Amino acid sequence: PGILRAGTGTSCACYNRRNQSMCFLQTMQALRYSFLTPSWFRWLVIAVILGHVCAELEDTKLLVVALATNASDGYGRFMKSVEHFGLDVKVLGMRKEWQRGDLRGYPSGSQKINMLIRDLAQYKDDHNLVVMVTDCDEVIFLAEKEIILSNFKNFNSGLVFAAERYCVPDESLVGSYPKVILGKPFLSSGGYIGYAPVLYEALTSVPVRDDESDQLFFTNLYLHNKGFMKKHNVKLDHRSHLFQNLYGAEDEVELKVEGSQSWIDNIVYDTKPVMIRGNETSRLKLNYLGNYIPNRWTPDRGCLGCDDDMFTLKGKPVSEYPEVLLAIFSIAPSPFFRRFLERVGELNYPKSRISLRLYVLNKYHHVDALLWLEEPSNAAYKNISIISHNSQLTESEARDDGINSCVANDCVYYFAIDTSVMLVNQDSLQLLVEQNRTFLAPLVIRHGKLFSNFWGALSPQGFYARSDDYLDIVHGNKVGIWNVPYVSSVYLIKGSVLRRSTPSYTVPKMDSDMAFCASLRKQHVFMYVTNRHYFGRLLDDSTFTTNRLHNDMYQMMENRAEWEEQYLHPNYYQSVDTSIPLQTPCPDVFYFPLISSKFARDLVEEMERYGQWSPSTENEDVPISQDSESAPTLHIALEQVGLNSQWLEIIKSYVLPVQRRVYPGYSSRGRTKRNLVVKYKKQQQFKPHPLHEKVAFAVSVGLSQPGDDYQGGGYRFIRYNCSVEDALIGHALVYPGLITHWHERLALTRGTRFVLISVIEP
């Protein structure tokens, strides 16, 4: 009896099972400081008490009751978090007609109160059942049943409500709330937990109409029903032991990602919430956190949710491939357009399951588009339509038309792609379809830069902001599928989403892509971007002009990868491979592949179009440079056609690495004295004129094919009596200047030869 009096001589009143755990804890505290009993006996009693507490937690049941309107992306995320922790859940309201509002703080919220009353009536006498009520779309669970129940029972309360910083919907009630020294002071109806009989009593305390506010209903209960409050010791979760509301409290939360675990801490109150909830203003923060919690992505295990709901098309008959409406948008002229179309045609997806819709709203690409569509391989598409610049559609109208076409034709998927996207991975479309997401975009990045087709966050004004993980995603340090607020240029979306509530690109005073993403966010559609595979590149069209004959040739600086594919010689990189010997036709003269035949042909055509060849004639010598001896030529300087700066970059990027290999110990800065395209014609030849290049070394690149375009020509190095003839198109000849390599040009016997000559200064 003395021990029991010592253990229960506190304010604890164990009048029902709900309060027993707190009584046990208080008894343990009392026994710890009791000197009236032997220590071994005190520890024995503590062990018995702990057994009771554990048994009680084990016996207590937990039921999560969630309110939902439809199977949205948010609902799917909520259910995965519930399943992750093995919680029992019951969903109410699915596919029911809800009154106007957003279920919280606005008319219609009380519709869920009446729905809860009808459903929880069956549990109103179950004192061993704890019910946790929340919404679905903007909630993620963070703990298992035992932790939820333990945190709840630590309140020693029959009913606990979430708390927040703002008093809504009636700010006049601020003064009615008790003062809170540390914590959020105001009730939030976004989450509450209690014993089933207590919760049922609260819900039925006063009648409520469906069009009234549930927030105001519970606020009045908390502030004015003193008898109920005292009877059940109703409390608010001021410090987020249970509920973490992000509304007005995003700064409280810190994401922790370590080893095989990911979780959040409330760093203001030093707590670990069991549930996190967003709302209209904090939804993007919740979406960001949802990429990681609960254990969705961890450093040790990577993306644990990436394979959710996936299926495979491998081995399936063509008839089982989902039908796709593929909409291509050429809004303004863009570089490498023809190659873009070729890559679309190379996608490994049955053309018979693709309806192709091509929007060419600029005149520049119209002919190329028509020529591509006429290729025999494109006849395999299910159907093809082209909308030209003659339609007078604006960008927003064209993009809306693509979506409306999908809706009208009942397409399964809608795949939109801009001509600024190079899908190098031929499996791109199939990989996106197999991922089976509502909306999914492949990550594409500008080559060598950080600019991509997604934003990881938004500023308060709705513009770009960099998320904490943007660089890791772009660099591939974190691989997975990421819920982001903005995507552009290329995406795949399910047709069912478009038919349910068609998003729009047309919003006054808003760019079309931003309007589209805002529309999807408003509809609670998750925009995912995936970097699980390499898909391709995003082109930079900011400097692209159409005033040249071959405009792609001028794009080396902005779009290096595409430029290299078309204009660098396919065997160039063998030249910097030290295991492969270089050709040495004469002493200290080296010969290697540099540019493609396309570059050579396009450059010659560009020069001929320009047409202003130097005025040299058969009877006059025109000095090309003060550092060269007089040499009669027909030539055009690269700077005259706007290619000089690009050619200097070619020298630095591709010629100097070879130079350092063949002339070890010499380091050049790549500065040139002159860069010329020289034209040699059989009908207009000059008398051979030996000369020295008064520079470090010279580079001569053949722009014509020997045998086809010309015969004869070349160089004879007089000191070595060694000649280099029949240099292949696109190949470079590198030889030293000054005294050792006095040389003369050999006469043509047929045709016309073009050579690009650069002399590199010391």
SEKOLFI-723477 format. One record per residue (C-alpha): x negated, y negated, z negated; residue in one letter. Coordinates in pm, whole numbers, plus 50000, padded with zeros to 5 digits. Example, Ala and Ser with C-alpha at 12.3 -4.5 7.8 and 13.67 -1.06 7.14 Angstrom:
2
<<48770,50450,49220>,A>
<<48633,50106,49286>,S>
This chain:
762
<<50000,50000,50000>,P>
<<49717,49761,49920>,G>
<<49567,49825,50260>,I>
<<49899,49777,50433>,L>
<<49959,49457,50240>,R>
<<49612,49339,50340>,A>
<<49679,49432,50700>,G>
<<50023,49284,50724>,T>
<<49991,48991,50488>,G>
<<49997,48755,50787>,T>
<<50263,48572,50976>,S>
<<50310,48870,51204>,C>
<<50663,49003,51211>,A>
<<50681,49336,51390>,C>
<<51051,49318,51452>,Y>
<<51032,49503,51784>,N>
<<50790,49686,52005>,R>
<<50708,49366,52192>,R>
<<50522,49223,51893>,N>
<<50348,49538,51775>,Q>
<<50025,49485,51966>,S>
<<49978,49142,51812>,M>
<<50053,49281,51468>,C>
<<49787,49546,51515>,F>
<<49534,49284,51620>,L>
<<49613,49070,51317>,Q>
<<49593,49373,51090>,T>
<<49247,49452,51227>,M>
<<49139,49097,51159>,Q>
<<49263,49118,50800>,A>
<<49095,49454,50736>,L>
<<48768,49324,50869>,R>
<<48747,49077,50579>,Y>
<<48907,49302,50313>,S>
<<48665,49391,50030>,F>
<<48925,49595,49838>,L>
<<48874,49912,50038>,T>
<<48572,50123,50132>,P>
<<48416,50036,50464>,S>
<<48465,50387,50605>,W>
<<48835,50363,50533>,F>
<<48862,50024,50695>,R>
<<48704,50161,51014>,W>
<<48935,50460,51004>,L>
<<49239,50233,50994>,V>
<<49096,50023,51276>,I>
<<49051,50336,51488>,A>
<<49412,50437,51423>,V>
<<49530,50088,51515>,I>
<<49328,50089,51837>,L>
<<49487,50419,51924>,G>
<<49830,50267,51876>,H>
<<49743,49967,52093>,V>
<<49607,50185,52374>,C>
<<49907,50415,52351>,A>
<<50141,50119,52369>,E>
<<49967,49979,52677>,L>
<<49984,50321,52834>,E>
<<50355,50358,52757>,D>
<<50456,50010,52874>,T>
<<50572,49998,53232>,K>
<<50507,49711,53472>,L>
<<50730,49626,53766>,L>
<<50640,49351,54011>,V>
<<50950,49197,54167>,V>
<<50872,48989,54474>,A>
<<51093,48762,54681>,L>
<<51046,48763,55058>,A>
<<51232,48652,55369>,T>
<<51058,48860,55638>,N>
<<50754,49074,55701>,A>
<<50520,48780,55761>,S>
<<50142,48786,55759>,D>
<<50154,48653,55402>,G>
<<50385,48935,55301>,Y>
<<50143,49186,55449>,G>
<<49852,49035,55257>,R>
<<50056,49039,54935>,F>
<<50147,49405,54979>,M>
<<49786,49504,55046>,K>
<<49677,49336,54722>,S>
<<49953,49517,54532>,V>
<<49858,49850,54689>,E>
<<49490,49784,54613>,H>
<<49567,49784,54239>,F>
<<49834,50055,54254>,G>
<<50110,49831,54118>,L>
<<50478,49923,54133>,D>
<<50658,49661,54340>,V>
<<51015,49592,54444>,K>
<<51082,49340,54723>,V>
<<51410,49148,54728>,L>
<<51559,48925,54995>,G>
<<51405,49088,55301>,M>
<<51601,49011,55617>,R>
<<51864,48824,55418>,K>
<<51992,48481,55514>,E>
<<51838,48231,55276>,W>
<<51976,47893,55195>,Q>
<<51785,47587,55314>,R>
<<51459,47527,55127>,G>
<<51130,47693,55039>,D>
<<51239,47885,54728>,L>
<<51062,47651,54489>,R>
<<51147,47306,54364>,G>
<<51405,47241,54635>,Y>
<<51771,47334,54684>,P>
<<51814,47709,54752>,S>
<<51555,47829,54498>,G>
<<51829,47950,54265>,S>
<<51948,48193,54527>,Q>
<<51669,48419,54411>,K>
<<51788,48383,54047>,I>
<<52124,48528,54138>,N>
<<51952,48794,54343>,M>
<<51734,48884,54043>,L>
<<52038,48899,53812>,I>
<<52205,49155,54037>,R>
<<51893,49369,54065>,D>
<<51759,49347,53706>,L>
<<52093,49436,53547>,A>
<<51985,49800,53563>,Q>
<<51683,49722,53343>,Y>
<<51843,49487,53090>,K>
<<51817,49742,52805>,D>
<<51470,49877,52889>,D>
<<51250,49728,52613>,H>
<<50948,49917,52743>,N>
<<50953,49751,53086>,L>
<<50762,49433,53169>,V>
<<50878,49255,53484>,V>
<<50659,49012,53675>,M>
<<50840,48791,53928>,V>
<<50672,48607,54214>,T>
<<50704,48514,54578>,D>
<<50523,48703,54856>,C>
<<50395,48476,55131>,D>
<<50147,48281,54925>,E>
<<50047,48520,54646>,V>
<<49754,48758,54598>,I>
<<49717,48995,54303>,F>
<<49376,49020,54139>,L>
<<49404,49285,53866>,A>
<<49545,49626,53783>,E>
<<49838,49702,53554>,K>
<<49634,49746,53234>,E>
<<49470,49404,53260>,I>
<<49797,49233,53350>,I>
<<49975,49387,53052>,L>
<<49685,49318,52816>,S>
<<49669,48951,52918>,N>
<<50045,48921,52884>,F>
<<50060,49082,52540>,K>
<<49787,48852,52415>,N>
<<50043,48572,52437>,F>
<<50262,48751,52177>,N>
<<50558,48630,52381>,S>
<<50868,48775,52535>,G>
<<50844,48556,52845>,L>
<<50554,48360,52995>,V>
<<50580,48112,53282>,F>
<<50306,47985,53510>,A>
<<50197,47627,53453>,A>
<<50086,47345,53680>,E>
<<49964,46985,53670>,R>
<<50272,46820,53815>,Y>
<<50623,46784,53679>,C>
<<50860,46877,53961>,V>
<<51129,46834,54073>,P>
<<51226,46578,53804>,D>
<<50935,46358,53698>,E>
<<51154,46190,53438>,S>
<<51114,46503,53223>,L>
<<50742,46446,53169>,V>
<<50798,46298,52824>,G>
<<51013,46594,52718>,S>
<<50726,46842,52749>,Y>
<<50511,46922,52444>,P>
<<50167,46765,52449>,K>
<<49891,46998,52570>,V>
<<49534,46920,52471>,I>
<<49367,47162,52711>,L>
<<49549,47312,53006>,G>
<<49822,47241,53259>,K>
<<50132,47112,53078>,P>
<<50426,47170,53314>,F>
<<50630,47479,53393>,L>
<<50608,47640,53735>,S>
<<50872,47882,53854>,S>
<<50626,48027,54104>,G>
<<50548,48311,53865>,G>
<<50674,48448,53535>,Y>
<<50643,48768,53338>,I>
<<50844,48908,53051>,G>
<<51016,49206,52897>,Y>
<<51313,49310,53109>,A>
<<51580,49236,52844>,P>
<<51432,48893,52769>,V>
<<51402,48805,53136>,L>
<<51757,48915,53205>,Y>
<<51880,48706,52914>,E>
<<51697,48403,53053>,A>
<<51839,48452,53402>,L>
<<52194,48482,53272>,T>
<<52171,48206,53012>,S>
<<52378,47966,53225>,V>
<<52549,48010,53563>,P>
<<52365,47869,53863>,V>
<<52459,47815,54227>,R>
<<52246,47935,54516>,D>
<<52187,47578,54637>,D>
<<52041,47458,54308>,E>
<<51674,47441,54208>,S>
<<51525,47739,54028>,D>
<<51241,47516,53906>,Q>
<<51489,47285,53736>,L>
<<51685,47581,53599>,F>
<<51381,47721,53417>,F>
<<51261,47375,53315>,T>
<<51591,47307,53137>,N>
<<51573,47649,52974>,L>
<<51223,47579,52846>,Y>
<<51291,47225,52725>,L>
<<51646,47243,52595>,H>
<<51736,47601,52495>,N>
<<51558,47588,52159>,K>
<<51725,47900,52026>,G>
<<51610,48115,52317>,F>
<<51263,47964,52306>,M>
<<51214,48036,51937>,K>
<<51372,48380,51948>,K>
<<51138,48505,52219>,H>
<<50839,48278,52162>,N>
<<50851,48164,52527>,V>
<<50522,48015,52646>,K>
<<50350,47859,52942>,L>
<<50025,47996,53080>,D>
<<49842,47665,53036>,H>
<<49493,47801,53105>,R>
<<49557,48053,53383>,S>
<<49510,48376,53190>,H>
<<49780,48523,53413>,L>
<<49881,48282,53689>,F>
<<49647,48066,53892>,Q>
<<49844,47798,54073>,N>
<<49631,47628,54338>,L>
<<49867,47333,54375>,Y>
<<49666,47039,54245>,G>
<<49410,47278,54098>,A>
<<49189,47393,54385>,E>
<<48890,47250,54202>,D>
<<48948,47490,53912>,E>
<<48874,47799,54119>,V>
<<48536,47942,54208>,E>
<<48494,48240,54439>,L>
<<48245,48501,54319>,K>
<<48105,48753,54566>,V>
<<47840,48988,54428>,E>
<<47738,49342,54513>,G>
<<48051,49545,54582>,S>
<<48289,49305,54407>,Q>
<<48466,48980,54491>,S>
<<48686,48786,54251>,W>
<<48773,48435,54135>,I>
<<48703,48258,53809>,D>
<<48881,47959,53664>,N>
<<48572,47758,53580>,I>
<<48765,47491,53389>,V>
<<48922,47724,53133>,Y>
<<48676,48015,53166>,D>
<<48950,48264,53252>,T>
<<49007,48534,53512>,K>
<<49364,48509,53643>,P>
<<49551,48824,53746>,V>
<<49739,48650,54026>,M>
<<49669,48351,54250>,I>
<<49933,48147,54424>,R>
<<49925,47873,54686>,G>
<<50187,47646,54830>,N>
<<50237,47415,55127>,E>
<<49942,47193,55034>,T>
<<49705,47461,54907>,S>
<<49783,47738,55155>,R>
<<49459,47694,55347>,L>
<<49255,47740,55030>,K>
<<49446,48058,54953>,L>
<<49389,48184,55307>,N>
<<49017,48120,55269>,Y>
<<49003,48306,54936>,L>
<<49214,48584,55083>,G>
<<48929,48666,55322>,N>
<<48738,48793,55019>,Y>
<<48981,48886,54740>,I>
<<49063,49134,54613>,P>
<<48745,49303,54738>,N>
<<48840,49239,55101>,R>
<<48480,49147,55184>,W>
<<48173,49212,54971>,T>
<<47798,49193,55044>,P>
<<47739,49563,54981>,D>
<<48044,49703,55155>,R>
<<48122,49442,55417>,G>
<<48476,49400,55546>,C>
<<48699,49652,55369>,L>
<<49020,49540,55536>,G>
<<48899,49521,55895>,C>
<<49031,49863,55991>,D>
<<49375,49808,55840>,D>
<<49655,49887,56089>,D>
<<49413,49949,56376>,M>
<<49483,50193,56657>,F>
<<49276,50319,56949>,T>
<<49350,50314,57320>,L>
<<49064,50548,57401>,K>
<<49191,50852,57586>,G>
<<49543,50711,57617>,K>
<<49719,50719,57954>,P>
<<49746,50384,58129>,V>
<<50121,50380,58069>,S>
<<50060,50354,57691>,E>
<<49846,50040,57716>,Y>
<<50048,49741,57592>,P>
<<50143,49498,57866>,E>
<<49957,49169,57853>,V>
<<50030,48833,58009>,L>
<<49686,48687,58079>,L>
<<49701,48309,58116>,A>
<<49391,48133,58250>,I>
<<49363,47757,58200>,F>
<<49139,47543,58420>,S>
<<49234,47199,58294>,I>
<<48927,47005,58410>,A>
<<48629,47107,58624>,P>
<<48398,47339,58433>,S>
<<48060,47498,58506>,P>
<<48018,47851,58640>,F>
<<48388,47878,58729>,F>
<<48344,48153,58987>,R>
<<48141,48362,58741>,R>
<<48413,48308,58482>,F>
<<48673,48455,58719>,L>
<<48445,48748,58796>,E>
<<48410,48825,58426>,R>
<<48788,48819,58381>,V>
<<48818,49064,58667>,G>
<<48557,49290,58504>,E>
<<48754,49336,58179>,L>
<<48801,49704,58094>,N>
<<49178,49694,58074>,Y>
<<49414,49845,58334>,P>
<<49507,49570,58578>,K>
<<49844,49737,58630>,S>
<<49925,49643,58268>,R>
<<49824,49278,58315>,I>
<<50035,48998,58456>,S>
<<49798,48723,58566>,L>
<<49900,48359,58546>,R>
<<49639,48108,58660>,L>
<<49676,47737,58583>,Y>
<<49435,47528,58794>,V>
<<49521,47169,58710>,L>
<<49219,47022,58889>,N>
<<49159,47003,59261>,K>
<<48790,47090,59235>,Y>
<<48840,47460,59152>,H>
<<49153,47523,59357>,H>
<<48985,47676,59663>,V>
<<48757,47899,59455>,D>
<<49059,48025,59263>,A>
<<49247,48113,59582>,L>
<<48943,48290,59728>,L>
<<48903,48497,59410>,W>
<<49270,48593,59403>,L>
<<49242,48720,59760>,E>
<<48974,48972,59665>,E>
<<49101,49328,59716>,P>
<<49035,49436,59355>,S>
<<49282,49178,59226>,N>
<<49571,49340,59411>,A>
<<49582,49589,59123>,A>
<<49729,49331,58881>,Y>
<<50094,49388,58797>,K>
<<50172,49043,58932>,N>
<<49987,48720,59001>,I>
<<50099,48360,58998>,S>
<<49901,48039,59034>,I>
<<50008,47693,58920>,I>
<<49802,47426,59092>,S>
<<49728,47061,59036>,H>
<<50019,46982,59267>,N>
<<50256,47087,58988>,S>
<<50172,46762,58805>,Q>
<<50184,46947,58472>,L>
<<49999,46796,58180>,T>
<<49769,47017,57972>,E>
<<50028,47056,57694>,S>
<<50305,47131,57942>,E>
<<50094,47394,58116>,A>
<<50005,47568,57792>,R>
<<50367,47563,57676>,D>
<<50468,47704,58014>,D>
<<50233,47998,57963>,G>
<<50391,48081,57628>,I>
<<50742,48040,57765>,N>
<<50656,48273,58051>,S>
<<50554,48538,57798>,C>
<<50880,48493,57608>,V>
<<51090,48506,57925>,A>
<<50920,48821,58052>,N>
<<50924,48998,57715>,D>
<<50547,49050,57716>,C>
<<50392,49260,57439>,V>
<<50080,49043,57413>,Y>
<<49988,48698,57535>,Y>
<<49618,48645,57608>,F>
<<49520,48283,57670>,A>
<<49172,48190,57784>,I>
<<49011,47867,57899>,D>
<<48751,47858,58175>,T>
<<48496,47742,57918>,S>
<<48485,48096,57772>,V>
<<48252,48357,57918>,M>
<<48363,48702,57801>,L>
<<48040,48893,57847>,V>
<<48176,49198,57664>,N>
<<48391,49380,57918>,Q>
<<48581,49555,57636>,D>
<<48691,49225,57481>,S>
<<49062,49249,57559>,L>
<<49089,49614,57457>,Q>
<<48904,49550,57130>,L>
<<49141,49265,57044>,L>
<<49451,49470,57121>,V>
<<49328,49766,56917>,E>
<<49271,49543,56615>,Q>
<<49651,49504,56601>,N>
<<49675,49162,56441>,R>
<<49953,48910,56488>,T>
<<49701,48655,56616>,F>
<<49336,48727,56685>,L>
<<49061,48530,56856>,A>
<<48717,48657,56951>,P>
<<48434,48445,56816>,L>
<<48252,48264,57096>,V>
<<47968,48018,57035>,I>
<<47778,47775,57250>,R>
<<47444,47932,57328>,H>
<<47178,47826,57080>,G>
<<47415,47595,56891>,K>
<<47660,47605,56601>,L>
<<47964,47490,56798>,F>
<<48229,47762,56817>,S>
<<48597,47812,56894>,N>
<<48717,47798,56532>,F>
<<48716,47573,56226>,W>
<<48670,47722,55884>,G>
<<48851,47438,55706>,A>
<<49044,47118,55765>,L>
<<48990,46771,55628>,S>
<<49278,46604,55440>,P>
<<49357,46424,55767>,Q>
<<49384,46755,55953>,G>
<<49054,46737,56141>,F>
<<48740,46950,56133>,Y>
<<48575,47036,55803>,A>
<<48303,47296,55752>,R>
<<48390,47584,55524>,S>
<<48131,47735,55290>,D>
<<48106,48046,55505>,D>
<<48113,47887,55853>,Y>
<<47741,47920,55919>,L>
<<47732,48278,55785>,D>
<<48015,48376,56020>,I>
<<47862,48202,56321>,V>
<<47518,48351,56257>,H>
<<47665,48696,56190>,G>
<<47541,48712,55831>,N>
<<47899,48790,55736>,K>
<<48086,49018,55974>,V>
<<48459,49071,55959>,G>
<<48799,48926,56048>,I>
<<48857,48579,55909>,W>
<<49176,48388,55841>,N>
<<49106,48033,55963>,V>
<<49315,47715,56012>,P>
<<49217,47634,56370>,Y>
<<49129,47829,56684>,V>
<<49088,47715,57043>,S>
<<48984,47827,57390>,S>
<<49072,48198,57368>,V>
<<49314,48408,57162>,Y>
<<49550,48705,57170>,L>
<<49894,48676,57009>,I>
<<50180,48922,56986>,K>
<<50479,48839,57202>,G>
<<50712,48919,56914>,S>
<<50571,48620,56725>,V>
<<50633,48390,57020>,L>
<<50990,48513,57056>,R>
<<51066,48478,56685>,R>
<<50969,48112,56667>,S>
<<50793,47973,56970>,T>
<<50495,47751,56880>,P>
<<50433,47439,57084>,S>
<<50134,47252,57221>,Y>
<<50335,46934,57253>,T>
<<50335,46701,56953>,V>
<<50319,46322,56993>,P>
<<49979,46166,56916>,K>
<<49815,46505,56863>,M>
<<49573,46700,57084>,D>
<<49735,47005,57236>,S>
<<49518,47264,57058>,D>
<<49560,47095,56720>,M>
<<49937,47075,56776>,A>
<<49949,47446,56857>,F>
<<49754,47548,56547>,C>
<<49962,47317,56325>,A>
<<50273,47482,56466>,S>
<<50142,47830,56382>,L>
<<50039,47725,56032>,R>
<<50386,47583,55972>,K>
<<50533,47918,56074>,Q>
<<50297,48099,55833>,H>
<<50122,48282,56117>,V>
<<49767,48378,56019>,F>
<<49510,48282,56282>,M>
<<49229,48535,56261>,Y>
<<48891,48513,56430>,V>
<<48673,48823,56457>,T>
<<48296,48852,56483>,N>
<<48292,49232,56452>,R>
<<48164,49251,56809>,H>
<<47972,49027,57044>,Y>
<<48231,48895,57289>,F>
<<48059,48621,57482>,G>
<<47981,48253,57490>,R>
<<48149,47916,57484>,L>
<<48035,47685,57761>,L>
<<47953,47319,57717>,D>
<<48133,47124,57987>,D>
<<48075,46781,57835>,S>
<<47817,46676,58097>,T>
<<47953,46869,58395>,F>
<<48001,46657,58706>,T>
<<48124,46737,59055>,T>
<<47921,46491,59262>,N>
<<47659,46745,59374>,R>
<<47674,47030,59621>,L>
<<47567,47290,59361>,H>
<<47669,47144,59026>,N>
<<47604,47462,58826>,D>
<<47235,47435,58906>,M>
<<47220,47121,58691>,Y>
<<47350,47299,58378>,Q>
<<47030,47448,58239>,M>
<<47014,47220,57934>,M>
<<47378,47264,57832>,E>
<<47444,47626,57925>,N>
<<47111,47805,57923>,R>
<<47242,48163,57914>,A>
<<47470,48122,58218>,E>
<<47203,47926,58400>,W>
<<46944,48197,58340>,E>
<<47182,48466,58462>,E>
<<47224,48290,58796>,Q>
<<46905,48092,58844>,Y>
<<46617,48262,58661>,L>
<<46449,48544,58850>,H>
<<46578,48879,58716>,P>
<<46218,49001,58672>,N>
<<46080,48687,58510>,Y>
<<46046,48828,58158>,Y>
<<45807,49095,58285>,Q>
<<45566,48806,58345>,S>
<<45536,48732,57972>,V>
<<45511,49100,57880>,D>
<<45140,49149,57813>,T>
<<45170,49521,57880>,S>
<<45254,49450,58245>,I>
<<44963,49311,58453>,P>
<<45018,49000,58663>,L>
<<44935,48988,59031>,Q>
<<44607,48806,59098>,T>
<<44577,48760,59476>,P>
<<44266,48538,59440>,C>
<<44026,48458,59154>,P>
<<44214,48269,58880>,D>
<<44522,48249,59103>,V>
<<44831,48412,58957>,F>
<<45157,48508,59119>,Y>
<<45482,48588,58935>,F>
<<45864,48578,58980>,P>
<<46012,48255,58842>,L>
<<46346,48154,58993>,I>
<<46622,48347,59164>,S>
<<46682,48336,59538>,S>
<<47012,48159,59459>,K>
<<46824,47876,59289>,F>
<<46593,47850,59587>,A>
<<46877,47847,59842>,R>
<<47089,47604,59637>,D>
<<46795,47368,59587>,L>
<<46714,47364,59959>,V>
<<47079,47294,60043>,E>
<<47086,47017,59785>,E>
<<46775,46859,59941>,M>
<<46904,46891,60296>,E>
<<47233,46733,60188>,R>
<<47041,46445,60031>,Y>
<<46840,46424,60354>,G>
<<46600,46142,60271>,Q>
<<46275,46322,60349>,W>
<<45954,46123,60320>,S>
<<45860,45931,60638>,P>
<<45538,46121,60707>,S>
<<45467,46181,61072>,T>
<<45217,46390,61257>,E>
<<44979,46098,61288>,N>
<<44990,45950,60937>,E>
<<44881,46061,60595>,D>
<<45087,45951,60300>,V>
<<44925,45987,59956>,P>
<<45166,46178,59732>,I>
<<45003,46077,59405>,S>
<<44711,45870,59292>,Q>
<<44567,46188,59140>,D>
<<44581,46380,59467>,S>
<<44392,46348,59788>,E>
<<44595,46236,60089>,S>
<<44819,46511,60223>,A>
<<45065,46472,60510>,P>
<<45406,46615,60418>,T>
<<45781,46587,60447>,L>
<<45907,46585,60092>,H>
<<46178,46475,59846>,I>
<<46101,46418,59479>,A>
<<46321,46606,59230>,L>
<<46398,46284,59050>,E>
<<46567,46159,59366>,Q>
<<46836,46428,59329>,V>
<<46857,46415,58948>,G>
<<46666,46738,58880>,L>
<<46336,46613,58741>,N>
<<46414,46640,58369>,S>
<<46560,46986,58418>,Q>
<<46255,47103,58611>,W>
<<46028,46975,58335>,L>
<<46225,47195,58095>,E>
<<46177,47488,58332>,I>
<<45803,47422,58327>,I>
<<45796,47416,57947>,K>
<<46026,47713,57896>,S>
<<45912,47953,58167>,Y>
<<45586,47840,58330>,V>
<<45380,47746,58025>,L>
<<45427,48085,57852>,P>
<<45272,48248,58162>,V>
<<45002,47980,58180>,Q>
<<44898,48051,57819>,R>
<<44870,48416,57910>,R>
<<44657,48370,58223>,V>
<<44447,48076,58100>,Y>
<<44389,48162,57733>,P>
<<44250,47886,57517>,G>
<<44414,47611,57718>,Y>
<<44734,47455,57590>,S>
<<44936,47227,57813>,S>
<<45214,46988,57714>,R>
<<45385,47049,58046>,G>
<<45364,46692,58170>,R>
<<45365,46670,58548>,T>
<<45223,46419,58792>,K>
<<45473,46503,59061>,R>
<<45755,46749,59135>,N>
<<45837,46772,59503>,L>
<<46024,46991,59745>,V>
<<45806,46999,60057>,V>
<<45939,47090,60400>,K>
<<45711,47253,60659>,Y>
<<45839,47294,61014>,K>
<<45667,47468,61305>,K>
<<45781,47192,61537>,Q>
<<45642,46924,61306>,Q>
<<45311,47044,61167>,Q>
<<45016,46841,61050>,F>
<<44654,46920,61099>,K>
<<44527,47134,60807>,P>
<<44379,46906,60547>,H>
<<44166,47059,60264>,P>
<<44228,46899,59929>,L>
<<44175,46919,59557>,H>
<<44449,46880,59295>,E>
<<44296,46640,59041>,K>
<<44499,46796,58761>,V>
<<44482,47086,58516>,A>
<<44670,47332,58735>,F>
<<44934,47340,59006>,A>
<<45250,47544,59056>,V>
<<45384,47627,59400>,S>
<<45722,47801,59422>,V>
<<45849,47953,59743>,G>
<<46201,47845,59838>,L>
<<46218,48038,60167>,S>
<<46195,48408,60247>,Q>
<<45895,48508,60462>,P>
<<45993,48698,60774>,G>
<<46354,48582,60763>,D>
<<46309,48206,60739>,D>
<<45954,48161,60864>,Y>
<<45627,48325,60957>,Q>
<<45277,48210,60878>,G>
<<45199,47945,60621>,G>
<<45045,47989,60280>,G>
<<44722,47881,60110>,Y>
<<44354,47946,60176>,R>
<<44119,47888,59883>,F>
<<43807,47783,60067>,I>
<<43544,47857,59801>,R>
<<43659,48219,59773>,Y>
<<43765,48256,60137>,N>
<<44085,48404,59998>,C>
<<44433,48347,60136>,S>
<<44780,48389,59988>,V>
<<45047,48448,60250>,E>
<<45406,48572,60258>,D>
<<45491,48451,59905>,A>
<<45837,48583,59826>,L>
<<46125,48349,59766>,I>
<<46148,48245,59400>,G>
<<45791,48349,59319>,H>
<<45543,48102,59174>,A>
<<45175,48065,59258>,L>
<<44966,47912,58978>,V>
<<44610,47793,59045>,Y>
<<44362,47556,58871>,P>
<<44293,47204,58990>,G>
<<43971,47000,59006>,L>
<<43653,47149,59164>,I>
<<43706,47526,59175>,T>
<<44011,47568,59394>,H>
<<43961,47349,59696>,W>
<<44228,47469,59936>,H>
<<44413,47412,60258>,E>
<<44761,47498,60377>,R>
<<44794,47750,60658>,L>
<<44995,47670,60967>,A>
<<45344,47807,61033>,L>
<<45394,48020,61342>,T>
<<45776,48025,61327>,R>
<<46068,47863,61148>,G>
<<46088,47629,60851>,T>
<<45940,47678,60507>,R>
<<46035,47499,60184>,F>
<<45806,47490,59880>,V>
<<45853,47333,59537>,L>
<<45523,47189,59416>,I>
<<45438,47070,59064>,S>
<<45099,46951,58944>,V>
<<45041,46969,58569>,I>
<<44827,46702,58411>,E>
<<44561,46786,58151>,P>
